[in-house]
Amino acid sequence: MISLEQALNAVEQLSLEQQEMLLEILQNRLLDIRRQEIARDARESINAFHQGEFKPQPLEIVLRELRETLE
């Protein structure tokens, strides 16, 4: 495995156009990975709900807890 510094040095050897293409490819791959994580988390949450690990709650409580985690 190469180090981050080695990767950056290799990228610097690319043309500006190639660097922009690489950036776009990396951004798309990261978005795809994040989508997969969100889908996995959603499946796990749905399964946990069906198994009775989560109980329905009023919307106000859910929103309050969500705001608290974001602060």
MODELLER restraints for C-alpha pairs under 7 A, 6 or more apart:
rsr = mdl.restraints
at = mdl.atoms
rsr.add(forms.Gaussian(group=physical.xy_distance, feature=features.Distance(at['CA:11:A'], at['CA:19:A']), mean=6.56, stdev=0.5))
rsr.add(forms.Gaussian(group=physical.xy_distance, feature=features.Distance(at['CA:48:A'], at['CA:54:A']), mean=6.47, stdev=0.5))
rsr.add(forms.Gaussian(group=physical.xy_distance, feature=features.Distance(at['CA:49:A'], at['CA:55:A']), mean=6.96, stdev=0.5))
